[in-house]
C-alpha cells in the first residue's frame, strides 16, 4: 500500500509539473503514468536489469 501511495503521489506531482510547463493533455497524463509505473514496478525492473 505504501508503494502504491508513493507512486500515486509521485505521478500526480510529475503530471502537475508537466502540465504547468506544457498543458497539452496527452503529455502530462503520459508522464504521470510513466512515473507512477516506475515507482510501482521498481523492484521488478531492477531484478530484470541485473539478471
N, CA, C and O atoms as CSV, one atom per row, in Angstrom:
chain,resi,resn,atom,element,x,y,z
A,1,UNK,N,N,0.827,-1.191,0.000
A,1,UNK,CA,C,0.000,0.000,0.000
A,1,UNK,C,C,0.874,1.258,0.000
A,1,UNK,O,O,0.540,2.267,-0.622
A,2,UNK,N,N,1.995,1.172,0.710
A,2,UNK,CA,C,2.888,2.338,0.783
A,2,UNK,C,C,3.436,2.695,-0.593
A,2,UNK,O,O,3.476,3.866,-0.970
A,3,UNK,N,N,3.861,1.674,-1.343
A,3,UNK,CA,C,4.415,1.919,-2.674
A,3,UNK,C,C,3.340,2.467,-3.618
A,3,UNK,O,O,3.632,3.316,-4.460
A,4,UNK,N,N,2.103,1.988,-3.481
A,4,UNK,CA,C,1.013,2.494,-4.308
A,4,UNK,C,C,0.788,3.976,-4.058
A,4,UNK,O,O,0.671,4.759,-5.001
A,5,UNK,N,N,0.727,4.359,-2.799
A,5,UNK,CA,C,0.506,5.769,-2.470
A,5,UNK,C,C,1.689,6.645,-2.888
A,5,UNK,O,O,1.499,7.773,-3.342
A,6,UNK,N,N,2.899,6.127,-2.734
A,6,UNK,CA,C,4.081,6.864,-3.176
A,6,UNK,C,C,4.059,7.052,-4.688
A,6,UNK,O,O,4.352,8.142,-5.179
A,7,UNK,N,N,3.717,6.004,-5.432
A,7,UNK,CA,C,3.624,6.111,-6.885
A,7,UNK,C,C,2.521,7.051,-7.323
A,7,UNK,O,O,2.687,7.817,-8.272
A,8,UNK,N,N,1.401,6.993,-6.634
A,8,UNK,CA,C,0.293,7.889,-6.950
A,8,UNK,C,C,0.686,9.344,-6.715
A,8,UNK,O,O,0.384,10.210,-7.536
A,9,UNK,N,N,1.351,9.609,-5.612
A,9,UNK,CA,C,1.789,10.969,-5.302
A,9,UNK,C,C,2.856,11.450,-6.282
A,9,UNK,O,O,2.782,12.573,-6.782
A,10,UNK,N,N,3.840,10.607,-6.555
A,10,UNK,CA,C,4.903,10.990,-7.492
A,10,UNK,C,C,4.341,11.222,-8.894
A,10,UNK,O,O,4.751,12.157,-9.582
A,11,UNK,N,N,3.415,10.384,-9.311
A,11,UNK,CA,C,2.785,10.565,-10.618
A,11,UNK,C,C,1.987,11.850,-10.688
A,11,UNK,O,O,2.026,12.554,-11.696
A,12,UNK,N,N,1.262,12.159,-9.622
A,12,UNK,CA,C,0.477,13.390,-9.596
A,12,UNK,C,C,1.374,14.630,-9.627
A,12,UNK,O,O,1.068,15.604,-10.314
A,13,UNK,N,N,2.468,14.590,-8.888
A,13,UNK,CA,C,3.398,15.719,-8.876
A,13,UNK,C,C,4.059,15.878,-10.249
A,13,UNK,O,O,4.152,16.988,-10.773
A,14,UNK,N,N,4.515,14.770,-10.824
A,14,UNK,CA,C,5.153,14.840,-12.148
A,14,UNK,C,C,4.169,15.312,-13.207
A,14,UNK,O,O,4.527,16.107,-14.076
A,15,UNK,N,N,2.946,14.834,-13.143
A,15,UNK,CA,C,1.921,15.288,-14.085
A,15,UNK,C,C,1.603,16.761,-13.900
A,15,UNK,O,O,1.406,17.481,-14.879
A,16,UNK,N,N,1.550,17.215,-12.662
A,16,UNK,CA,C,1.281,18.625,-12.393
A,16,UNK,C,C,2.388,19.537,-12.900
A,16,UNK,O,O,2.122,20.597,-13.467
A,17,UNK,N,N,3.617,19.121,-12.695
A,17,UNK,CA,C,4.749,19.912,-13.185
A,17,UNK,C,C,4.752,19.950,-14.709
A,17,UNK,O,O,4.976,21.001,-15.310
A,18,UNK,N,N,4.503,18.802,-15.329
A,18,UNK,CA,C,4.460,18.754,-16.790
A,18,UNK,C,C,3.320,19.604,-17.324
A,18,UNK,O,O,3.485,20.287,-18.335
A,19,UNK,N,N,2.171,19.578,-16.668
A,19,UNK,CA,C,1.032,20.392,-17.097
A,19,UNK,C,C,1.343,21.884,-16.956
A,19,UNK,O,O,0.926,22.691,-17.787
A,20,UNK,N,N,2.070,22.241,-15.907
A,20,UNK,CA,C,2.428,23.647,-15.706
A,20,UNK,C,C,3.388,24.137,-16.789
A,20,UNK,O,O,3.328,25.298,-17.193
A,21,UNK,N,N,4.270,23.261,-17.257
A,21,UNK,CA,C,5.242,23.640,-18.280
A,21,UNK,C,C,4.613,23.623,-19.663
A,21,UNK,O,O,4.804,24.549,-20.451
A,22,UNK,N,N,3.859,22.563,-19.958
A,22,UNK,CA,C,3.267,22.407,-21.284
A,22,UNK,C,C,1.896,21.750,-21.127
A,22,UNK,O,O,1.831,20.536,-20.931
A,23,UNK,N,N,0.811,22.498,-21.206
A,23,UNK,CA,C,-0.514,21.961,-20.865
A,23,UNK,C,C,-1.183,21.100,-21.942
A,23,UNK,O,O,-2.411,21.031,-21.975
A,24,UNK,N,N,-0.428,20.449,-22.813
A,24,UNK,CA,C,-1.033,19.543,-23.782
A,24,UNK,C,C,-1.502,18.287,-23.042
A,24,UNK,O,O,-0.680,17.602,-22.434
A,25,UNK,N,N,-2.781,17.971,-23.074
A,25,UNK,CA,C,-3.327,16.885,-22.258
A,25,UNK,C,C,-2.639,15.527,-22.390
A,25,UNK,O,O,-2.403,14.890,-21.364
A,26,UNK,N,N,-2.307,15.052,-23.574
A,26,UNK,CA,C,-1.726,13.701,-23.597
A,26,UNK,C,C,-0.366,13.611,-22.905
A,26,UNK,O,O,-0.035,12.567,-22.343
A,27,UNK,N,N,0.418,14.671,-22.934
A,27,UNK,CA,C,1.775,14.584,-22.396
A,27,UNK,C,C,1.818,14.536,-20.884
A,27,UNK,O,O,2.543,13.716,-20.321
A,28,UNK,N,N,1.063,15.389,-20.206
A,28,UNK,CA,C,1.135,15.368,-18.743
A,28,UNK,C,C,0.565,14.072,-18.193
A,28,UNK,O,O,1.048,13.560,-17.183
A,29,UNK,N,N,-0.459,13.538,-18.849
A,29,UNK,CA,C,-1.059,12.284,-18.410
A,29,UNK,C,C,-0.083,11.123,-18.617
A,29,UNK,O,O,0.045,10.256,-17.752
A,30,UNK,N,N,0.594,11.106,-19.750
A,30,UNK,CA,C,1.567,10.056,-20.045
A,30,UNK,C,C,2.750,10.104,-19.068
A,30,UNK,O,O,3.201,9.066,-18.583
A,31,UNK,N,N,3.240,11.294,-18.787
A,31,UNK,CA,C,4.347,11.439,-17.832
A,31,UNK,C,C,3.920,10.952,-16.449
A,31,UNK,O,O,4.684,10.262,-15.775
A,32,UNK,N,N,2.719,11.299,-16.025
A,32,UNK,CA,C,2.218,10.862,-14.723
A,32,UNK,C,C,2.119,9.338,-14.655
A,32,UNK,O,O,2.488,8.742,-13.643
A,33,UNK,N,N,1.632,8.711,-15.705
A,33,UNK,CA,C,1.524,7.251,-15.719
A,33,UNK,C,C,2.891,6.569,-15.706
A,33,UNK,O,O,3.079,5.567,-15.015
A,34,UNK,N,N,3.834,7.102,-16.459
A,34,UNK,CA,C,5.171,6.501,-16.510
A,34,UNK,C,C,5.866,6.615,-15.154
A,34,UNK,O,O,6.498,5.660,-14.702
A,35,UNK,N,N,5.759,7.757,-14.511
A,35,UNK,CA,C,6.386,7.928,-13.198
A,35,UNK,C,C,5.734,7.008,-12.170
A,35,UNK,O,O,6.431,6.362,-11.388
A,36,UNK,N,N,4.422,6.943,-12.165
A,36,UNK,CA,C,3.728,6.062,-11.220
A,36,UNK,C,C,4.110,4.599,-11.458
A,36,UNK,O,O,4.369,3.865,-10.504
A,37,UNK,N,N,4.147,4.174,-12.710
A,37,UNK,CA,C,4.525,2.792,-13.026
A,37,UNK,C,C,5.974,2.515,-12.633
A,37,UNK,O,O,6.292,1.417,-12.176
A,38,UNK,N,N,6.841,3.491,-12.804
A,38,UNK,CA,C,8.241,3.316,-12.424
A,38,UNK,C,C,8.369,3.092,-10.923
A,38,UNK,O,O,9.185,2.279,-10.488
A,39,UNK,N,N,7.588,3.788,-10.141
A,39,UNK,CA,C,7.636,3.601,-8.684
A,39,UNK,C,C,7.002,2.260,-8.311
A,39,UNK,O,O,7.539,1.539,-7.470
A,40,UNK,N,N,5.872,1.918,-8.922
A,40,UNK,CA,C,5.170,0.688,-8.570
A,40,UNK,C,C,5.971,-0.558,-8.917
A,40,UNK,O,O,5.985,-1.514,-8.141
A,41,UNK,N,N,6.640,-0.565,-10.070
A,41,UNK,CA,C,7.329,-1.765,-10.534
A,41,UNK,C,C,8.847,-1.664,-10.414
A,41,UNK,O,O,9.571,-2.367,-11.119
A,42,UNK,N,N,9.326,-0.809,-9.542
A,42,UNK,CA,C,10.763,-0.573,-9.406
A,42,UNK,C,C,11.538,-1.861,-9.127
A,42,UNK,O,O,12.535,-2.126,-9.798
A,43,UNK,N,N,11.112,-2.654,-8.172
A,43,UNK,CA,C,11.848,-3.871,-7.818
A,43,UNK,C,C,11.867,-4.865,-8.973
A,43,UNK,O,O,12.892,-5.497,-9.225
A,44,UNK,N,N,10.761,-5.009,-9.670
A,44,UNK,CA,C,10.708,-5.932,-10.799
A,44,UNK,C,C,11.676,-5.500,-11.896
A,44,UNK,O,O,12.394,-6.334,-12.448
A,45,UNK,N,N,11.706,-4.209,-12.218
A,45,UNK,CA,C,12.594,-3.714,-13.279
A,45,UNK,C,C,14.058,-3.834,-12.873
A,45,UNK,O,O,14.903,-4.156,-13.709
A,46,UNK,N,N,14.369,-3.581,-11.617
A,46,UNK,CA,C,15.747,-3.704,-11.161
A,46,UNK,C,C,16.201,-5.156,-11.262
A,46,UNK,O,O,17.322,-5.428,-11.693
A,47,UNK,N,N,15.339,-6.088,-10.867
A,47,UNK,CA,C,15.687,-7.508,-10.970
A,47,UNK,C,C,15.898,-7.921,-12.427
A,47,UNK,O,O,16.808,-8.696,-12.721
A,48,UNK,N,N,15.076,-7.417,-13.330
A,48,UNK,CA,C,15.215,-7.754,-14.749
A,48,UNK,C,C,16.499,-7.165,-15.339
A,48,UNK,O,O,17.136,-7.798,-16.182
A,49,UNK,N,N,16.880,-5.978,-14.913
A,49,UNK,CA,C,18.090,-5.350,-15.451
A,49,UNK,C,C,19.368,-5.999,-14.920
A,49,UNK,O,O,20.371,-6.064,-15.630
A,50,UNK,N,N,19.335,-6.470,-13.697
A,50,UNK,CA,C,20.518,-7.063,-13.101
A,50,UNK,C,C,20.788,-8.449,-13.667
A,50,UNK,O,O,21.942,-8.800,-13.911
A,51,UNK,N,N,19.742,-9.241,-13.879
A,51,UNK,CA,C,19.949,-10.617,-14.355
A,51,UNK,C,C,19.938,-10.712,-15.846
A,51,UNK,O,O,20.099,-11.801,-16.397
